[in-house]
Amino acid sequence: MKILIFVFAIILIGFIVVQLFALNSQRNIETYEYVVNKKYDTFELRSYEATLFTSVKLSTKGYKNSSSRGFSILAEYIFGGNEKNQKISMTSPVTMSLEDSMTMMFMVPKKLEKEMLPKPNQSLIEFIEEPAKTVAAITFTGWANDKKIEKFKQKLKSALNTEEIPYSDRFYFLGYNAPYEFFNRRNEVIVELQ
C-alpha cells in the first residue's frame, strides 16, 4: 500500500510541475494581437493587423486528421529544421483554416521579417502575409475536436445571421494551448467579415 501511495504521489507531483511549467511558458509566448471592436453575448468583433505566418497546406480534412501532422511539420521548422539550423520562437495561437484542404499556420515573431527567415528544409512550408482583417470570434474551452469545432462554427454563423452581420466563407480554428496543458484551455473559431 505504501508503494502505491508513493507512486501516486510521484505522478501527482510530476503532473503539477508540468502544469506549472506550461502556465509559466504560456505567459512568455508572443500572441496574435487584436483589438476588440464590439462584444456580443456569445461572440465579439475584432481587428487584426497584417501579420506574417509560416504555413503548411494539407490535403487532409478535419482537425483530427490534420492537426498533429501540420503541427509536426511547422514545429520541426521553428525548432531548427531549416538551412541555418536556426530556432524561431513559438507563438500562439496555432491557426488552422477550416476548408476542404486545411492550412495550418504559426505566426512569425514580430521582430522577424520575411527576408530574415531561413529557408525551410521541407518544401511544403510557405510564408504567408495575412492582410489586416476584421473578424467575428467565438471562444470555447476544453479540448478541441472536429465535432466541437463544427458546433461552435455553426453557433457563430447563427449568431451573425441573427445580428445581420455579413461574413465570408473564411473560417479558422485558433488553438492557444500546448497539448499537455490541462487547465485554462482556450480555443476559438473565427470568420472574416465582408
Phi, psi and omega per residue, in radians:
M1 nan -0.682 3.137
K2 -1.113 -0.671 3.134
I3 -1.126 -0.719 3.121
L4 -1.095 -0.773 3.104
I5 -1.111 -0.731 3.137
F6 -1.093 -0.813 3.129
V7 -1.074 -0.773 3.108
F8 -1.059 -0.737 3.136
A9 -1.101 -0.727 3.125
I10 -1.118 -0.777 3.119
I11 -1.082 -0.771 3.134
L12 -1.086 -0.782 3.128
I13 -1.105 -0.758 3.099
G14 -1.044 -0.757 3.116
F15 -1.075 -0.791 -3.128
I16 -1.098 -0.753 3.134
V17 -1.068 -0.789 3.136
V18 -1.082 -0.744 -3.126
Q19 -1.182 -0.664 3.081
L20 -1.171 -0.692 3.068
F21 -1.067 -0.792 -3.135
A22 -1.084 -0.769 3.139
L23 -1.089 -0.763 -3.136
N24 -1.182 -0.755 -3.113
S25 -1.195 -0.515 3.129
Q26 -1.105 -0.587 -3.139
R27 -1.159 -0.485 -3.059
N28 -1.651 0.052 -3.101
I29 -1.591 2.295 3.083
E30 -1.206 2.382 -3.094
T31 -2.026 2.808 3.087
Y32 -1.298 1.759 -3.001
E33 -1.353 2.613 3.122
Y34 -2.611 2.895 3.056
V35 -2.026 2.294 3.079
V36 -1.436 2.090 -3.139
N37 -1.521 -0.658 -3.118
K38 -2.812 2.448 3.112
K39 -1.891 2.407 3.018
Y40 -2.024 3.139 -3.118
D41 -1.042 -0.783 -3.020
T42 -2.002 -0.109 -3.112
F43 -2.647 3.031 3.077
E44 -2.453 2.746 3.063
L45 -1.748 2.332 -3.070
R46 -2.299 2.748 2.984
S47 -2.070 2.326 3.070
Y48 -2.025 2.507 3.040
E49 -1.373 2.866 3.030
A50 -1.057 2.371 -3.044
T51 -2.515 2.539 3.129
L52 -1.616 2.382 3.141
F53 -2.255 2.610 2.839
T54 -1.588 2.485 -3.057
S55 -2.522 2.771 3.022
V56 -2.454 2.237 3.115
K57 -1.624 2.272 -3.096
L58 -2.022 2.509 -3.132
S59 -1.403 -0.235 -3.139
T60 -1.381 2.741 -3.138
K61 -2.032 2.501 3.062
G62 1.722 2.598 -3.113
Y63 -1.064 -0.844 -3.061
K64 -1.041 -0.774 -3.086
N65 -1.308 -0.497 -2.980
S66 -1.792 -0.517 -2.941
S67 -1.082 -0.852 -3.068
S68 -1.240 -0.653 3.133
R69 -1.160 -0.837 3.131
G70 -1.091 -0.740 -3.140
F71 -1.092 -0.755 -3.128
S72 -1.054 -0.766 -3.113
I73 -1.124 -0.828 -3.106
L74 -1.250 -0.670 3.126
A75 -1.115 -0.680 3.107
E76 -1.021 -0.731 3.136
Y77 -1.098 -0.875 -3.055
I78 -1.295 -0.332 3.097
F79 -1.579 0.205 3.027
G80 2.050 0.091 3.129
G81 -1.425 1.074 -3.112
N82 -2.568 3.012 -3.017
E83 -1.077 -0.380 -3.137
K84 -1.817 0.044 -3.028
N85 0.902 0.578 -3.077
Q86 -1.517 2.317 3.061
K87 -1.537 2.444 -3.141
I88 -2.120 2.374 -3.083
S89 -1.045 2.474 3.041
M90 -1.244 2.538 3.088
T91 -2.228 3.002 -3.120
S92 -2.447 2.543 0.035
P93 -1.528 2.930 2.914
V94 -1.405 2.288 -3.054
T95 -1.981 2.380 3.080
M96 -2.285 2.259 3.046
S97 -1.279 2.525 -3.130
L98 -1.821 1.293 -3.115
E99 -2.212 -3.083 3.111
D100 -1.070 -0.756 2.989
S101 -1.958 2.206 -3.020
M102 -1.522 2.552 3.007
T103 -2.051 2.192 3.067
M104 -1.774 2.471 -3.076
M105 -2.385 2.463 2.945
F106 -1.976 2.314 3.067
M107 -1.182 2.401 3.055
V108 -1.410 2.330 3.095
P109 -0.921 2.456 -3.040
K110 -1.026 -0.485 -3.119
K111 -1.231 -0.236 -3.121
L112 -1.820 2.335 3.046
E113 -1.778 2.848 -3.061
K114 -0.950 -0.709 -3.104
E115 -1.162 -0.381 -3.105
M116 -1.497 -0.246 -3.046
L117 -1.357 2.338 3.103
P118 -1.239 2.649 3.131
K119 -1.173 2.278 3.138
P120 -1.178 2.604 3.023
N121 -1.237 -0.513 -3.137
Q122 -1.673 2.249 -3.104
S123 -1.249 -0.252 -3.140
L124 -1.222 -0.366 -3.061
I125 -1.422 2.319 3.084
E126 -2.242 2.816 3.046
F127 -1.859 2.229 -3.087
I128 -2.136 2.279 3.037
E129 -1.654 1.847 3.083
E130 -1.390 2.202 -3.128
P131 -1.238 2.888 3.030
A132 -1.026 2.498 -3.095
K133 -2.699 2.795 3.019
T134 -1.962 2.324 -3.084
V135 -2.306 2.863 2.901
A136 -1.858 2.429 -3.073
A137 -2.322 2.406 3.049
I138 -2.162 2.370 -3.051
T139 -1.895 2.503 2.994
F140 -2.497 2.773 -3.050
T141 -1.867 3.115 3.082
G142 1.453 -2.802 -3.119
W143 -1.576 2.346 3.137
A144 -1.451 2.581 2.983
N145 -2.675 3.010 -3.076
D146 -1.001 -0.740 -3.095
K147 -1.134 -0.775 3.141
K148 -1.157 -0.744 -3.141
I149 -1.075 -0.788 3.122
E150 -1.110 -0.706 3.120
K151 -1.028 -0.804 -3.108
F152 -1.344 -0.469 3.008
K153 -1.097 -0.819 3.127
Q154 -1.148 -0.661 3.109
K155 -1.113 -0.723 3.104
L156 -1.143 -0.789 3.113
K157 -1.025 -0.785 -3.134
S158 -1.074 -0.766 3.141
A159 -1.134 -0.708 3.124
L160 -1.172 -0.687 3.091
N161 -1.110 -0.718 3.119
T162 -1.068 -0.718 -3.123
E163 -1.481 -0.019 -3.119
E164 0.978 0.786 3.085
I165 -1.782 2.015 -3.124
P166 -1.245 2.417 -3.113
Y167 -2.375 2.827 -3.122
S168 -1.557 -2.984 3.058
D169 -1.778 0.303 -3.121
R170 -1.691 1.556 3.120
F171 -1.736 2.572 3.119
Y172 -2.382 2.629 2.957
F173 -1.827 2.351 3.088
L174 -2.089 2.159 3.101
G175 -2.015 2.188 -3.001
Y176 -1.728 -0.174 -2.991
N177 -2.050 2.654 3.016
A178 -1.212 2.685 -3.095
P179 -1.016 -0.500 -3.091
Y180 -1.519 -0.001 3.106
E181 -1.444 2.237 -3.113
F182 -1.760 -0.486 -3.011
F183 -1.903 2.706 3.096
N184 0.935 0.714 3.127
R185 -1.282 2.363 -3.104
R186 -2.263 2.237 3.102
N187 -2.329 2.681 3.111
E188 -2.504 2.651 2.889
V189 -2.010 2.252 3.111
I190 -2.191 2.747 3.067
V191 -2.444 2.433 3.091
E192 -1.270 2.394 3.127
L193 -1.529 2.679 3.120
Q194 -1.444 nan nan
